[in-house]
Amino acid sequence: MLHRVLLFIANWADTYRFAFGRDARVNALLGAGHFLSHFYQLCLPPLFIAWQKTFDVSFAELGLAMAVMAAAAAVMQTPMGFFVDRYGARPFLVAGRC
């Protein structure tokens, strides 16, 4: 689903190329991906009510799972940024799609 949304935005940006420069299109794609990342993370807590009963866990345990996910993302951002700067973004974008 995420790749379809990003593809739609890329096609839209390509259609309106005359209005936006390349930097603006890249920023729009990055911003859209960042927005969707936060949007999907914020879609999880409302599901906690159903998950609590289904998986027989407490809200604290579900919150801990969200905290671990956020901490893992925070810890990995700096090293991945160094790798992208060193090797380029393409290999990491391709690997992320798999």
N, CA, C and O atoms as CSV, one atom per row, in Angstrom:
chain,resi,resn,atom,element,x,y,z
A,1,MET,N,N,0.828,-1.193,0.000
A,1,MET,CA,C,0.000,0.000,0.000
A,1,MET,C,C,0.874,1.260,0.000
A,1,MET,O,O,0.620,2.202,-0.750
A,2,LEU,N,N,1.909,1.263,0.853
A,2,LEU,CA,C,2.768,2.432,0.950
A,2,LEU,C,C,3.453,2.722,-0.376
A,2,LEU,O,O,3.542,3.876,-0.794
A,3,HIS,N,N,3.938,1.673,-1.041
A,3,HIS,CA,C,4.625,1.910,-2.309
A,3,HIS,C,C,3.663,2.420,-3.375
A,3,HIS,O,O,4.077,3.163,-4.265
A,4,ARG,N,N,2.391,2.040,-3.306
A,4,ARG,CA,C,1.403,2.562,-4.266
A,4,ARG,C,C,1.160,4.050,-4.044
A,4,ARG,O,O,1.038,4.815,-5.001
A,5,VAL,N,N,1.090,4.452,-2.784
A,5,VAL,CA,C,0.890,5.867,-2.474
A,5,VAL,C,C,2.089,6.682,-2.940
A,5,VAL,O,O,1.933,7.739,-3.552
A,6,LEU,N,N,3.289,6.181,-2.646
A,6,LEU,CA,C,4.493,6.898,-3.077
A,6,LEU,C,C,4.603,6.934,-4.595
A,6,LEU,O,O,5.044,7.935,-5.160
A,7,LEU,N,N,4.204,5.846,-5.265
A,7,LEU,CA,C,4.217,5.829,-6.728
A,7,LEU,C,C,3.223,6.843,-7.283
A,7,LEU,O,O,3.515,7.531,-8.261
A,8,PHE,N,N,2.046,6.937,-6.658
A,8,PHE,CA,C,1.064,7.929,-7.088
A,8,PHE,C,C,1.625,9.339,-6.947
A,8,PHE,O,O,1.473,10.167,-7.845
A,9,ILE,N,N,2.269,9.604,-5.823
A,9,ILE,CA,C,2.838,10.937,-5.592
A,9,ILE,C,C,3.957,11.211,-6.591
A,9,ILE,O,O,4.083,12.326,-7.097
A,10,ALA,N,N,4.772,10.188,-6.876
A,10,ALA,CA,C,5.861,10.366,-7.851
A,10,ALA,C,C,5.293,10.676,-9.235
A,10,ALA,O,O,5.801,11.548,-9.940
A,11,ASN,N,N,4.236,9.957,-9.621
A,11,ASN,CA,C,3.614,10.217,-10.924
A,11,ASN,C,C,2.979,11.596,-10.961
A,11,ASN,O,O,3.057,12.299,-11.968
A,12,TRP,N,N,2.350,11.979,-9.856
A,12,TRP,CA,C,1.751,13.310,-9.789
A,12,TRP,C,C,2.822,14.377,-9.924
A,12,TRP,O,O,2.648,15.356,-10.650
A,13,ALA,N,N,3.932,14.182,-9.219
A,13,ALA,CA,C,5.030,15.149,-9.283
A,13,ALA,C,C,5.626,15.192,-10.677
A,13,ALA,O,O,6.040,16.253,-11.144
A,14,ASP,N,N,5.673,14.034,-11.355
A,14,ASP,CA,C,6.196,13.990,-12.718
A,14,ASP,C,C,5.267,14.735,-13.677
A,14,ASP,O,O,5.728,15.398,-14.607
A,15,THR,N,N,3.966,14.623,-13.448
A,15,THR,CA,C,2.991,15.300,-14.302
A,15,THR,C,C,3.130,16.809,-14.196
A,15,THR,O,O,3.004,17.521,-15.192
A,16,TYR,N,N,3.387,17.296,-12.996
A,16,TYR,CA,C,3.484,18.734,-12.772
A,16,TYR,C,C,4.939,19.186,-12.681
A,16,TYR,O,O,5.281,20.065,-11.890
A,17,ARG,N,N,5.780,18.576,-13.495
A,17,ARG,CA,C,7.210,18.873,-13.492
A,17,ARG,C,C,7.486,20.343,-13.793
A,17,ARG,O,O,8.413,20.936,-13.242
A,18,PHE,N,N,6.678,20.918,-14.668
A,18,PHE,CA,C,6.904,22.312,-15.043
A,18,PHE,C,C,6.741,23.257,-13.864
A,18,PHE,O,O,7.346,24.329,-13.838
A,19,ALA,N,N,5.930,22.870,-12.891
A,19,ALA,CA,C,5.652,23.757,-11.764
A,19,ALA,C,C,6.674,23.599,-10.639
A,19,ALA,O,O,6.919,24.542,-9.887
A,20,PHE,N,N,7.266,22.424,-10.523
A,20,PHE,CA,C,8.185,22.153,-9.421
A,20,PHE,C,C,9.538,21.735,-9.971
A,20,PHE,O,O,9.617,21.036,-10.981
A,21,GLY,N,N,10.590,22.160,-9.310
A,21,GLY,CA,C,11.925,21.695,-9.649
A,21,GLY,C,C,12.154,20.315,-9.077
A,21,GLY,O,O,11.323,19.799,-8.330
A,22,ARG,N,N,13.276,19.715,-9.423
A,22,ARG,CA,C,13.593,18.367,-8.939
A,22,ARG,C,C,13.677,18.334,-7.416
A,22,ARG,O,O,13.181,17.395,-6.793
A,23,ASP,N,N,14.292,19.333,-6.813
A,23,ASP,CA,C,14.417,19.360,-5.351
A,23,ASP,C,C,13.051,19.392,-4.676
A,23,ASP,O,O,12.832,18.723,-3.665
A,24,ALA,N,N,12.145,20.165,-5.236
A,24,ALA,CA,C,10.807,20.249,-4.643
A,24,ALA,C,C,10.085,18.908,-4.753
A,24,ALA,O,O,9.373,18.513,-3.830
A,25,ARG,N,N,10.261,18.205,-5.876
A,25,ARG,CA,C,9.617,16.897,-6.042
A,25,ARG,C,C,10.212,15.878,-5.073
A,25,ARG,O,O,9.476,15.091,-4.478
A,26,VAL,N,N,11.532,15.884,-4.909
A,26,VAL,CA,C,12.169,14.959,-3.964
A,26,VAL,C,C,11.701,15.261,-2.551
A,26,VAL,O,O,11.394,14.338,-1.796
A,27,ASN,N,N,11.640,16.526,-2.179
A,27,ASN,CA,C,11.164,16.896,-0.837
A,27,ASN,C,C,9.712,16.491,-0.636
A,27,ASN,O,O,9.332,16.061,0.453
A,28,ALA,N,N,8.901,16.624,-1.677
A,28,ALA,CA,C,7.490,16.223,-1.573
A,28,ALA,C,C,7.389,14.716,-1.344
A,28,ALA,O,O,6.591,14.272,-0.518
A,29,LEU,N,N,8.182,13.926,-2.060
A,29,LEU,CA,C,8.152,12.476,-1.870
A,29,LEU,C,C,8.640,12.084,-0.482
A,29,LEU,O,O,8.036,11.234,0.173
A,30,LEU,N,N,9.718,12.692,-0.036
A,30,LEU,CA,C,10.232,12.385,1.301
A,30,LEU,C,C,9.227,12.794,2.378
A,30,LEU,O,O,8.998,12.060,3.340
A,31,GLY,N,N,8.641,13.959,2.205
A,31,GLY,CA,C,7.638,14.418,3.172
A,31,GLY,C,C,6.426,13.508,3.206
A,31,GLY,O,O,5.883,13.231,4.276
A,32,ALA,N,N,5.995,13.038,2.033
A,32,ALA,CA,C,4.851,12.129,1.983
A,32,ALA,C,C,5.179,10.804,2.669
A,32,ALA,O,O,4.357,10.271,3.413
A,33,GLY,N,N,6.356,10.282,2.425
A,33,GLY,CA,C,6.757,9.043,3.098
A,33,GLY,C,C,6.849,9.203,4.598
A,33,GLY,O,O,6.434,8.320,5.349
A,34,HIS,N,N,7.390,10.328,5.038
A,34,HIS,CA,C,7.498,10.605,6.472
A,34,HIS,C,C,6.106,10.738,7.093
A,34,HIS,O,O,5.849,10.208,8.174
A,35,PHE,N,N,5.222,11.441,6.410
A,35,PHE,CA,C,3.844,11.575,6.898
A,35,PHE,C,C,3.187,10.207,7.040
A,35,PHE,O,O,2.569,9.918,8.063
A,36,LEU,N,N,3.320,9.362,6.010
A,36,LEU,CA,C,2.682,8.050,6.057
A,36,LEU,C,C,3.266,7.189,7.170
A,36,LEU,O,O,2.538,6.420,7.797
A,37,SER,N,N,4.552,7.304,7.421
A,37,SER,CA,C,5.171,6.563,8.513
A,37,SER,C,C,4.528,6.928,9.849
A,37,SER,O,O,4.161,6.048,10.627
A,38,HIS,N,N,4.396,8.212,10.109
A,38,HIS,CA,C,3.761,8.652,11.357
A,38,HIS,C,C,2.280,8.289,11.381
A,38,HIS,O,O,1.745,7.910,12.423
A,39,PHE,N,N,1.628,8.404,10.248
A,39,PHE,CA,C,0.196,8.082,10.181
A,39,PHE,C,C,-0.043,6.621,10.547
A,39,PHE,O,O,-0.934,6.314,11.339
A,40,TYR,N,N,0.756,5.717,9.969
A,40,TYR,CA,C,0.572,4.292,10.262
A,40,TYR,C,C,0.898,3.978,11.720
A,40,TYR,O,O,0.244,3.131,12.328
A,41,GLN,N,N,1.896,4.645,12.287
A,41,GLN,CA,C,2.209,4.428,13.698
A,41,GLN,C,C,1.061,4.909,14.583
A,41,GLN,O,O,0.778,4.300,15.615
A,42,LEU,N,N,0.405,5.984,14.193
A,42,LEU,CA,C,-0.701,6.504,14.997
A,42,LEU,C,C,-1.992,5.724,14.780
A,42,LEU,O,O,-2.947,5.892,15.538
A,43,CYS,N,N,-2.035,4.880,13.761
A,43,CYS,CA,C,-3.206,4.019,13.552
A,43,CYS,C,C,-3.194,2.809,14.479
A,43,CYS,O,O,-4.229,2.170,14.670
A,44,LEU,N,N,-2.034,2.485,15.061
A,44,LEU,CA,C,-1.945,1.299,15.915
A,44,LEU,C,C,-2.627,1.457,17.281
A,44,LEU,O,O,-3.355,0.550,17.686
A,45,PRO,N,N,-2.427,2.570,18.014
A,45,PRO,CA,C,-3.029,2.649,19.356
A,45,PRO,C,C,-4.547,2.456,19.408
A,45,PRO,O,O,-5.019,1.844,20.366
A,46,PRO,N,N,-5.341,2.933,18.450
A,46,PRO,CA,C,-6.774,2.640,18.549
A,46,PRO,C,C,-7.092,1.144,18.471
A,46,PRO,O,O,-8.151,0.711,18.925
A,47,LEU,N,N,-6.193,0.367,17.906
A,47,LEU,CA,C,-6.404,-1.075,17.825
A,47,LEU,C,C,-6.088,-1.778,19.145
A,47,LEU,O,O,-6.400,-2.958,19.311
A,48,PHE,N,N,-5.481,-1.069,20.070
A,48,PHE,CA,C,-5.102,-1.663,21.352
A,48,PHE,C,C,-6.301,-2.253,22.087
A,48,PHE,O,O,-6.168,-3.270,22.767
A,49,ILE,N,N,-7.446,-1.637,21.961
A,49,ILE,CA,C,-8.638,-2.121,22.676
A,49,ILE,C,C,-8.975,-3.538,22.225
A,49,ILE,O,O,-9.235,-4.416,23.047
A,50,ALA,N,N,-8.967,-3.752,20.913
A,50,ALA,CA,C,-9.261,-5.089,20.397
A,50,ALA,C,C,-8.105,-6.046,20.680
A,50,ALA,O,O,-8.331,-7.201,21.040
A,51,TRP,N,N,-6.886,-5.579,20.521
A,51,TRP,CA,C,-5.719,-6.439,20.724
A,51,TRP,C,C,-5.580,-6.885,22.176
A,51,TRP,O,O,-5.112,-7.992,22.442
A,52,GLN,N,N,-5.982,-6.037,23.113
A,52,GLN,CA,C,-5.850,-6.389,24.522
A,52,GLN,C,C,-6.652,-7.659,24.816
A,52,GLN,O,O,-6.174,-8.557,25.509
A,53,LYS,N,N,-7.848,-7.722,24.295
A,53,LYS,CA,C,-8.682,-8.898,24.540
A,53,LYS,C,C,-8.233,-10.086,23.693
A,53,LYS,O,O,-8.209,-11.220,24.172
A,54,THR,N,N,-7.882,-9.830,22.450
A,54,THR,CA,C,-7.505,-10.918,21.544
A,54,THR,C,C,-6.233,-11.622,21.990
A,54,THR,O,O,-6.174,-12.852,21.992
A,55,PHE,N,N,-5.210,-10.851,22.370
A,55,PHE,CA,C,-3.912,-11.427,22.715
A,55,PHE,C,C,-3.706,-11.580,24.223
A,55,PHE,O,O,-2.656,-12.040,24.669
A,56,ASP,N,N,-4.714,-11.191,24.999
A,56,ASP,CA,C,-4.654,-11.296,26.457
A,56,ASP,C,C,-3.394,-10.621,27.017
A,56,ASP,O,O,-2.608,-11.229,27.744
A,57,VAL,N,N,-3.235,-9.351,26.653
A,57,VAL,CA,C,-2.112,-8.552,27.139
A,57,VAL,C,C,-2.659,-7.263,27.750
A,57,VAL,O,O,-3.812,-6.894,27.523
A,58,SER,N,N,-1.818,-6.589,28.523
A,58,SER,CA,C,-2.241,-5.329,29.136
A,58,SER,C,C,-1.917,-4.165,28.205
A,58,SER,O,O,-1.153,-4.305,27.250
A,59,PHE,N,N,-2.503,-3.036,28.500
A,59,PHE,CA,C,-2.188,-1.830,27.727
A,59,PHE,C,C,-0.720,-1.443,27.907
A,59,PHE,O,O,-0.093,-0.907,26.993
A,60,ALA,N,N,-0.181,-1.719,29.092
A,60,ALA,CA,C,1.235,-1.407,29.342
A,60,ALA,C,C,2.134,-2.226,28.422
A,60,ALA,O,O,3.125,-1.710,27.906
A,61,GLU,N,N,1.797,-3.495,28.212
A,61,GLU,CA,C,2.593,-4.334,27.323
A,61,GLU,C,C,2.485,-3.871,25.872
A,61,GLU,O,O,3.474,-3.878,25.139
A,62,LEU,N,N,1.304,-3.475,25.466
A,62,LEU,CA,C,1.137,-2.956,24.109
A,62,LEU,C,C,1.894,-1.637,23.938
A,62,LEU,O,O,2.516,-1.397,22.903
A,63,GLY,N,N,1.834,-0.793,24.958
A,63,GLY,CA,C,2.588,0.459,24.920
A,63,GLY,C,C,4.084,0.216,24.894
A,63,GLY,O,O,4.824,0.938,24.226
A,64,LEU,N,N,4.537,-0.808,25.624
A,64,LEU,CA,C,5.952,-1.164,25.607
A,64,LEU,C,C,6.379,-1.618,24.212
A,64,LEU,O,O,7.476,-1.289,23.761
A,65,ALA,N,N,5.526,-2.363,23.536
A,65,ALA,CA,C,5.838,-2.791,22.170
A,65,ALA,C,C,5.997,-1.581,21.248
A,65,ALA,O,O,6.896,-1.553,20.407
A,66,MET,N,N,5.133,-0.592,21.404
A,66,MET,CA,C,5.249,0.637,20.597
A,66,MET,C,C,6.530,1.386,20.956
A,66,MET,O,O,7.202,1.922,20.075
A,67,ALA,N,N,6.870,1.427,22.242
A,67,ALA,CA,C,8.088,2.121,22.671
A,67,ALA,C,C,9.330,1.429,22.122
A,67,ALA,O,O,10.275,2.096,21.701
A,68,VAL,N,N,9.337,0.098,22.121
A,68,VAL,CA,C,10.477,-0.646,21.578
A,68,VAL,C,C,10.609,-0.376,20.076
A,68,VAL,O,O,11.720,-0.223,19.569
A,69,MET,N,N,9.490,-0.319,19.374
A,69,MET,CA,C,9.519,-0.022,17.946
A,69,MET,C,C,10.097,1.375,17.698
A,69,MET,O,O,10.918,1.555,16.799
A,70,ALA,N,N,9.679,2.343,18.478
A,70,ALA,CA,C,10.184,3.708,18.321
A,70,ALA,C,C,11.662,3.792,18.694
A,70,ALA,O,O,12.430,4.489,18.030
A,71,ALA,N,N,12.063,3.090,19.747
A,71,ALA,CA,C,13.470,3.111,20.161
A,71,ALA,C,C,14.358,2.457,19.101
A,71,ALA,O,O,15.452,2.949,18.823
A,72,ALA,N,N,13.900,1.363,18.514
A,72,ALA,CA,C,14.679,0.698,17.463
A,72,ALA,C,C,14.846,1.627,16.260
A,72,ALA,O,O,15.923,1.693,15.668
A,73,ALA,N,N,13.789,2.334,15.906
A,73,ALA,CA,C,13.879,3.282,14.790
A,73,ALA,C,C,14.854,4.407,15.131
A,73,ALA,O,O,15.657,4.811,14.289
A,74,ALA,N,N,14.788,4.908,16.348
A,74,ALA,CA,C,15.680,6.004,16.758
A,74,ALA,C,C,17.139,5.568,16.757
A,74,ALA,O,O,18.014,6.319,16.325
A,75,VAL,N,N,17.406,4.349,17.241
A,75,VAL,CA,C,18.776,3.853,17.294
A,75,VAL,C,C,19.329,3.620,15.889
A,75,VAL,O,O,20.518,3.834,15.652
A,76,MET,N,N,18.492,3.191,14.966
A,76,MET,CA,C,18.960,2.851,13.617
A,76,MET,C,C,19.073,4.062,12.686
A,76,MET,O,O,19.730,3.962,11.649
A,77,GLN,N,N,18.469,5.176,13.013
A,77,GLN,CA,C,18.483,6.316,12.095
A,77,GLN,C,C,19.884,6.852,11.844
A,77,GLN,O,O,20.230,7.129,10.695
A,78,THR,N,N,20.687,7.005,12.863
A,78,THR,CA,C,22.029,7.562,12.679
A,78,THR,C,C,22.930,6.637,11.865
A,78,THR,O,O,23.537,7.094,10.898
A,79,PRO,N,N,23.042,5.346,12.218
A,79,PRO,CA,C,23.904,4.487,11.390
A,79,PRO,C,C,23.416,4.390,9.942
A,79,PRO,O,O,24.223,4.402,9.012
A,80,MET,N,N,22.110,4.296,9.753
A,80,MET,CA,C,21.592,4.217,8.382
A,80,MET,C,C,21.877,5.507,7.624
A,80,MET,O,O,22.146,5.468,6.423
A,81,GLY,N,N,21.822,6.639,8.300
A,81,GLY,CA,C,22.172,7.904,7.665
A,81,GLY,C,C,23.613,7.915,7.203
A,81,GLY,O,O,23.909,8.400,6.111
A,82,PHE,N,N,24.520,7.386,8.023
A,82,PHE,CA,C,25.924,7.292,7.617
A,82,PHE,C,C,26.093,6.364,6.417
A,82,PHE,O,O,26.843,6.675,5.491
A,83,PHE,N,N,25.396,5.222,6.431
A,83,PHE,CA,C,25.495,4.284,5.309
A,83,PHE,C,C,24.963,4.898,4.018
A,83,PHE,O,O,25.551,4.724,2.951
A,84,VAL,N,N,23.847,5.618,4.122
A,84,VAL,CA,C,23.273,6.259,2.931
A,84,VAL,C,C,24.224,7.319,2.399
A,84,VAL,O,O,24.399,7.445,1.187
A,85,ASP,N,N,24.836,8.080,3.292
A,85,ASP,CA,C,25.800,9.085,2.849
A,85,ASP,C,C,27.011,8.435,2.177
A,85,ASP,O,O,27.559,8.977,1.217
A,86,ARG,N,N,27.418,7.290,2.676
A,86,ARG,CA,C,28.617,6.637,2.144
A,86,ARG,C,C,28.351,5.865,0.853
A,86,ARG,O,O,29.141,5.947,-0.087
A,87,TYR,N,N,27.241,5.113,0.797
A,87,TYR,CA,C,26.986,4.213,-0.330
A,87,TYR,C,C,25.870,4.688,-1.263
A,87,TYR,O,O,25.653,4.084,-2.314
A,88,GLY,N,N,25.172,5.740,-0.903
A,88,GLY,CA,C,24.065,6.217,-1.720
A,88,GLY,C,C,22.748,5.621,-1.251
A,88,GLY,O,O,22.724,4.591,-0.579
A,89,ALA,N,N,21.665,6.272,-1.609
A,89,ALA,CA,C,20.352,5.871,-1.117
A,89,ALA,C,C,19.760,4.687,-1.871
A,89,ALA,O,O,18.982,3.923,-1.299
A,90,ARG,N,N,20.111,4.520,-3.139
A,90,ARG,CA,C,19.456,3.513,-3.977
A,90,ARG,C,C,19.493,2.107,-3.389
A,90,ARG,O,O,18.440,1.471,-3.334
A,91,PRO,N,N,20.641,1.574,-2.942
A,91,PRO,CA,C,20.640,0.200,-2.411
A,91,PRO,C,C,19.717,0.047,-1.189
A,91,PRO,O,O,19.090,-0.998,-1.009
A,92,PHE,N,N,19.641,1.068,-0.373
A,92,PHE,CA,C,18.833,0.976,0.831
A,92,PHE,C,C,17.342,1.115,0.516
A,92,PHE,O,O,16.506,0.498,1.177
A,93,LEU,N,N,17.016,1.910,-0.475
A,93,LEU,CA,C,15.617,2.020,-0.897
A,93,LEU,C,C,15.150,0.722,-1.534
A,93,LEU,O,O,14.027,0.277,-1.301
A,94,VAL,N,N,16.014,0.118,-2.338
A,94,VAL,CA,C,15.668,-1.167,-2.962
A,94,VAL,C,C,15.513,-2.236,-1.895
A,94,VAL,O,O,14.550,-3.002,-1.927
A,95,ALA,N,N,16.450,-2.303,-0.942
A,95,ALA,CA,C,16.372,-3.294,0.128
A,95,ALA,C,C,15.139,-3.076,1.009
A,95,ALA,O,O,14.547,-4.036,1.502
A,96,GLY,N,N,14.761,-1.831,1.201
A,96,GLY,CA,C,13.583,-1.531,2.024
A,96,GLY,C,C,12.275,-1.964,1.389
A,96,GLY,O,O,11.289,-2.199,2.088
A,97,ARG,N,N,12.262,-2.070,0.074
A,97,ARG,CA,C,11.056,-2.503,-0.624
A,97,ARG,C,C,10.856,-4.000,-0.562
A,97,ARG,O,O,9.744,-4.490,-0.762
A,98,CYS,N,N,11.941,-4.746,-0.283
A,98,CYS,CA,C,11.857,-6.220,-0.262
A,98,CYS,C,C,11.209,-6.719,1.001
A,98,CYS,O,O,11.060,-7.927,1.183
